[in-house]
């Protein structure tokens, strides 16, 4: 399966609890952190849910 790189570009402070939990579930600990994940439907759904906080890097 393909891999995608995701970067957190906005803070999760003052966001709903479900969005904070999604950011944590993706593995983010700091702002501007880049992580690499498998492009499964579950991960893509999480990225879509917090798309205003993260950026997909090619």
ChimeraX commands (.cxc) that place a marker at each C-alpha (Angstrom):
marker #1 position 0.00,0.00,0.00 radius 0.5
marker #1 position 1.16,3.56,-0.66 radius 0.5
marker #1 position 2.59,5.76,2.05 radius 0.5
marker #1 position 1.68,9.40,2.69 radius 0.5
marker #1 position 3.53,12.06,4.64 radius 0.5
marker #1 position 1.41,14.28,6.86 radius 0.5
marker #1 position 2.51,17.50,8.57 radius 0.5
marker #1 position 0.65,19.23,11.39 radius 0.5
marker #1 position 0.52,22.91,10.46 radius 0.5
marker #1 position -2.07,24.28,12.93 radius 0.5
marker #1 position -2.48,23.74,16.65 radius 0.5
marker #1 position -5.22,21.61,18.17 radius 0.5
marker #1 position -5.70,24.04,21.05 radius 0.5
marker #1 position -9.33,25.26,21.32 radius 0.5
marker #1 position -10.54,22.49,19.02 radius 0.5
marker #1 position -13.29,19.97,19.78 radius 0.5
marker #1 position -12.19,16.90,21.73 radius 0.5
marker #1 position -12.77,14.55,18.79 radius 0.5
marker #1 position -10.35,16.56,16.63 radius 0.5
marker #1 position -7.72,16.56,19.40 radius 0.5
marker #1 position -8.07,12.78,19.74 radius 0.5
marker #1 position -7.76,12.33,15.97 radius 0.5
marker #1 position -4.50,14.34,15.95 radius 0.5
marker #1 position -3.18,12.18,18.80 radius 0.5
marker #1 position -4.31,8.98,17.06 radius 0.5
marker #1 position -2.39,9.97,13.94 radius 0.5
marker #1 position 0.74,10.21,16.12 radius 0.5
marker #1 position 1.38,13.94,16.29 radius 0.5
marker #1 position 3.12,15.27,19.38 radius 0.5
marker #1 position 4.40,18.66,18.18 radius 0.5
marker #1 position 3.51,21.36,15.69 radius 0.5
marker #1 position 5.29,21.10,12.30 radius 0.5
marker #1 position 6.00,17.43,12.93 radius 0.5
marker #1 position 6.00,15.21,9.84 radius 0.5
marker #1 position 4.87,11.59,10.07 radius 0.5
marker #1 position 4.64,8.88,7.46 radius 0.5
marker #1 position 1.63,6.54,7.44 radius 0.5
marker #1 position 0.17,3.85,5.22 radius 0.5
marker #1 position -2.60,5.29,3.04 radius 0.5
marker #1 position -5.37,3.07,4.40 radius 0.5
marker #1 position -9.02,4.17,4.29 radius 0.5
marker #1 position -8.95,4.66,8.07 radius 0.5
marker #1 position -5.93,6.99,7.97 radius 0.5
marker #1 position -7.30,8.91,4.98 radius 0.5
marker #1 position -10.58,9.41,6.86 radius 0.5
marker #1 position -8.73,10.77,9.90 radius 0.5
marker #1 position -6.73,13.13,7.68 radius 0.5
marker #1 position -9.94,14.37,6.06 radius 0.5
marker #1 position -11.52,14.98,9.47 radius 0.5
marker #1 position -8.66,17.29,10.56 radius 0.5
marker #1 position -7.72,18.56,7.08 radius 0.5
marker #1 position -7.79,22.15,8.36 radius 0.5
marker #1 position -5.02,21.29,10.86 radius 0.5
marker #1 position -2.75,19.11,8.72 radius 0.5
marker #1 position -1.14,19.15,5.30 radius 0.5
marker #1 position -0.33,16.18,3.07 radius 0.5
marker #1 position 3.19,16.37,1.66 radius 0.5
marker #1 position 4.03,14.62,-1.64 radius 0.5
marker link #1:1,2 radius 0.2
marker link #1:2,3 radius 0.2
marker link #1:3,4 radius 0.2
marker link #1:4,5 radius 0.2
marker link #1:5,6 radius 0.2
marker link #1:6,7 radius 0.2
marker link #1:7,8 radius 0.2
marker link #1:8,9 radius 0.2
marker link #1:9,10 radius 0.2
marker link #1:10,11 radius 0.2
marker link #1:11,12 radius 0.2
marker link #1:12,13 radius 0.2
marker link #1:13,14 radius 0.2
marker link #1:14,15 radius 0.2
marker link #1:15,16 radius 0.2
marker link #1:16,17 radius 0.2
marker link #1:17,18 radius 0.2
marker link #1:18,19 radius 0.2
marker link #1:19,20 radius 0.2
marker link #1:20,21 radius 0.2
marker link #1:21,22 radius 0.2
marker link #1:22,23 radius 0.2
marker link #1:23,24 radius 0.2
marker link #1:24,25 radius 0.2
marker link #1:25,26 radius 0.2
marker link #1:26,27 radius 0.2
marker link #1:27,28 radius 0.2
marker link #1:28,29 radius 0.2
marker link #1:29,30 radius 0.2
marker link #1:30,31 radius 0.2
marker link #1:31,32 radius 0.2
marker link #1:32,33 radius 0.2
marker link #1:33,34 radius 0.2
marker link #1:34,35 radius 0.2
marker link #1:35,36 radius 0.2
marker link #1:36,37 radius 0.2
marker link #1:37,38 radius 0.2
marker link #1:38,39 radius 0.2
marker link #1:39,40 radius 0.2
marker link #1:40,41 radius 0.2
marker link #1:41,42 radius 0.2
marker link #1:42,43 radius 0.2
marker link #1:43,44 radius 0.2
marker link #1:44,45 radius 0.2
marker link #1:45,46 radius 0.2
marker link #1:46,47 radius 0.2
marker link #1:47,48 radius 0.2
marker link #1:48,49 radius 0.2
marker link #1:49,50 radius 0.2
marker link #1:50,51 radius 0.2
marker link #1:51,52 radius 0.2
marker link #1:52,53 radius 0.2
marker link #1:53,54 radius 0.2
marker link #1:54,55 radius 0.2
marker link #1:55,56 radius 0.2
marker link #1:56,57 radius 0.2
marker link #1:57,58 radius 0.2
view
